[in-house]
């Protein structure tokens, strides 16, 4: 098995086509077919279901795809650490961010303090769209992630540290039929759709929404999930429903979006740092110490 075979395999898995994979990798289609046949022979299992114009992975092929993706993450991490040593650094810290949300100011402040205190630590930033970071944290592909717990599908293999709370607001657009209503209340929106990003489709987030509705003796919110925060903002700016979010998710509010606060402190959301329980990177402890000093 070669790194070239791994590269070709992942490209075929992505495109669903030997021909497209060959074009994207600047090799011939027979080369792709031959290398995949050799890989299947070495593995001892059929990895593809071949159709007339496309291919898709067998169950065994799906397992191998996940294995190769993890292997690539480990290799990338090793290369970054080698580069850090070559550049004169003595440690490396990979910080994860959900690229569709805003980074709070206090986190940037802690990062500034950390870099001044430990200039020998090389820091890289891994931004992804809404996705599950739990596997990346468990595997060590990402060292530390700042997130709401509701954004992770599982946390059994993760350590966490509470860093603060943020208020929750109900956001709606000026084109919403209720926008001109006087003395507007949360219950006025019960006939409308609550839009939420896919990352918030977790048990803890659903429980949070139910806690809010129970608090005000309201029926459960009619929630629809969409791809990203930008998609959520599009719906509410067009007057289509509302969104229950916090400033961590939407720090920069468009001029045509309004917000309605909850009348008590029962609707706050916790923010935490997460890292893998088996992560032995000493820089993780140093960063968490800086964060702990900031949050008291």
N, C-alpha and C positions, 0 to 999 in steps of 0.2 A: 504494500500500500504506500502511495506517495502523496506528498502534499498537493501535487497537480491533480491527482485523482480526487482528492477531497474537494479541491476548488471546483472541478468540473461537476462533481456530484451535487454540490450545493447549488450550483448554477442551474443544473437540470431540474432540481427540486423546485427552484424558484420560478423558472420559466415554464416548466411542464413540456419542454421540447428539446430534443437533442440538437435540432437545427438552430434554434434561437440561442441555446447555450453556446454552440460553436461560434456563432456570429459575435456574441458578446465577449467571448474569450479570445477571438481572433485565431481560432484553430479550425481545422476542417471537421465536417460532420462525421466522416468515417473515424477520425481520431477520437471524437467523443464517444461514439458507439463502441469502439474497441476498448477504450479505457474503462468504460462502465461494465462491459462484459468481463474484463479481467478482474474488476473489483467484485462483481458478483461471484466469480469463480473462487476468488480468495476468501470471501466471506462465507460462501457455502449456502447462500440463500438468494432467492429471487428478490430484487429490490424494486423493480419497476413492473407496472402493468402497461404494456405497450399497445397503443391504439394506432389508427391510420395516420393521424396528424399530431398526436400528442402522447405524452406518457404521464402517469401519476404513480406515486409511491405505494408500495405494498405496506402492510402493518410493520413488517421487519424494516422496510425502507424508512418509515417514519421514525422508528427508534434510532436508526443509524444517523438520520438527519440531525436529531437532537444531540446525539453524541458528538458529531462533527462540529456543531455549533458551539458546544461547550469547549471542545478542544481548541477551536479558534479563539475563544475568549481567553483561555489559559495562555495560549501562545502570544496573543496581543499583550496580555498583562506582563508576561516575561520580557517581551521586547521593550515595553515601556520602562520596566525596571532596569534593564540593561542600559538603555539610553540615559536614564537618570544617573546611573553610576558614571557613565562616560562623560556626562555634563558636569560632574563634580558633586552631585547630590548624594546623600546617604540614606534616603528613604523616599517612598512614593505613597501617595494617597489618592485614590480614585473616588471622587465625589459624584453622586448621582443626582440628577435633576429631571423632573418631568417637564419636558420642554414646552408644554402647552400652558404652563402656569408661571406666575411671577415669583421671583425669589425675594423673600422678605428682607427688609433693611437690616434687622438684627443679625441675620445669618451672614450677610456680607461683612458686617462689623466684626463678628467672630472670626471670619476668614482672614480679614486684615490683621487682626491680633495674632492669629496663628502663624501667618506667613512672616510677620516681624519677629516673633519669638523663636520660630524654627525655620530659618531661611534655607537650611540644608535639605528640607523636605520638598520634593518635586510634587506638584499637585496637578492632576488632570481632571477634566470635567466630562462626564458622560451624560448627555442629554438625549432623552428618547420621548416619542409621543406617548400618549396614555397607554401604558402597558403594565405588565406585572413585573416589578423589580425583585420579587422575592427570590426567584431562582438566581439572579445576578448577585444578590447579597449572600445567598447560601454558598454559591460557588466561589465567591471572592472576586468576581469580575468587577464588582463595585464594592468599595469599602464601607461607605457611609451614605445614607440617604435621609434627607429631611422630607417628611411627608405626614399626611394624616394617616392614622392606622387603617382607616376605611379604604385607602388606596392599595392596600396589599391583601391579596387573597388568602394568604396564610402567614403566620408569624411564629410558628412553633420552634423553628430553628434560628430565630433571630433574637438578639438583645435589643432593648429599646430604652430610651431615656426621654422623659417628658421635658419639653423645653418651653411650653407656653400654651395659652389659649387664645382663640380669636372669636370675635362675635360673628354670628350668622345673620344674614339679611335676606329679605325677599326682594329680588330685583325684577323690575318690569319696565317696559318701554313706554314712551310718551304716546305711542300709537295704540296702546292697550285700551280697550273700551272703558276700563275702570280708571284710567289715568286722571280724569278730571273730577273724580268723585271726592267729595269732602269727607273728612273723618274716615279715611280709608283704613280698613282693618284686614288682618290676615284672613279671616273667615270669608271675606268678600271674594277671594280668589278660588274658592273651593270647586267651582264649576269649570275652571281652566286647567290646562296641562302644566305640570311642573317639569321643566326640561332639565336634564342632568347629563354630564359627560359619562361615557362608558366606564371610565375608571372608578366612578362612584357607584357602580352596580355591584356592590358588595353587601354582605350580611350586616356589617356594622353601620354602613351608610343607610341602608333600609331601616335598620333599627333606630337610627338617629331621626329619620323623617317621621317614623311612627311615634317616637317620643314627643316630637313637636306637636303632631296632630292630637295625641292623647292629652298633652298638656292643656290644650285649648278646647278639649271635648269636641273635636272635629273628626269627620270621616278621613280615612287615609288619603293622602295626595295621589292624584292620577299622574304617575311619573312615566315619562318617555325618555329613553336613553339615546343619545346621539354621539357622533364621533368625537367631538372635541369641545372645549370651552368656546372656541370661535363659533361653532355651530349653535351652541346654546345661545350665545349673544345674538346671532342672526335671528333666531326665532323670537326672542323677547323684543328685539329692536323693531321687528316687523309687527309687533302687537300680538303675537301668537303665544299666549301663556306667560309664565313667569319662571324664575329659577331661584332656588334657595341655595345660596353659596356664601363664601366668606372672602375677605380681601386677599387672602393667600392665593386664591384661585383667580380673582379678578381685581387686581390692584388698580388698573387703569380703566376707569369707567367712562364709556362714551357719553357725550353730552345728552343723547336722547334716551339714556337709561336712568331710571330712578330707582331708589331703594327704600324699603320699608323696614324699620327696625322692629325687633321683638321687644315687648315691654318689660322683660325681666332678663336675668342672666342664665336662664335654663337652656338656652340654645347655643351655647358656646361649643367650639370644636377644639379638641386637643391636637397639638403638633408634637411630634417626637422625632428623635434621631433613631435610625435603625442600622444595625450591622450584624453580620453573621456570627453565630455562637462559636463557630470553628475558625473564625478569622484570627490569625496570629500576628497580623501586621501591627507592630508597636506604634505606628503613627495613628492608628485608630484611637488608642487610649489617650494619646496626647491631644488629639482633636476634641475628644469628648470631655477631657479635663478643661480645655478652653471654653467649651460651650457651657459646662457646669458652672464655671466661674462667672460667666456672663448672666446666666439665668438665676444664680444664687441657690 
